[in-house]
Amino acid sequence: MPPTLQTPTEAAARRALEELEASYAEQRRQLEEQLEDAKVHTQPIWNGPLYGTSVELENAVAAVLKVAGLTVVKLDELLGDTTSADLLVSWWNTLADLRRRFRRRARSDERPGDA
């Protein structure tokens, strides 16, 4: 029905729908922009742990731990060139050498007869 023949109630409802659609489009645009901004900031953090090797992987893991609020010291920088990528991680004055922790875990996962 042409707008000129609509009742005031119909016209008000049509205007409300148009305003709702415009508001939705603007809100969707804003949310899509926020999502893209978030992706730009997280992409470097996720690419390293997923696809990195060597120093890139070490740096990426350190970055993720720092984002989680932990303090990370790269032992290569502290002690010189070590044979592996080691990180010393502290949280609320509790220190953990991840290399030792992972080695203990690997030994506890090994069972006699496992290949």
Secondary structure, 3 states (H helix, E strand, C coil): CCHHHCCHHHHHHHHHHHHHHHHHHHHHHHHHHHHHHHHHHHHHHHHHHHHCCHHHHHHHHHHHHHHCCCEEEEHHHHHCCCCCCCEEEEECCEEEEHHHHHHHHHHHHCCCCCC
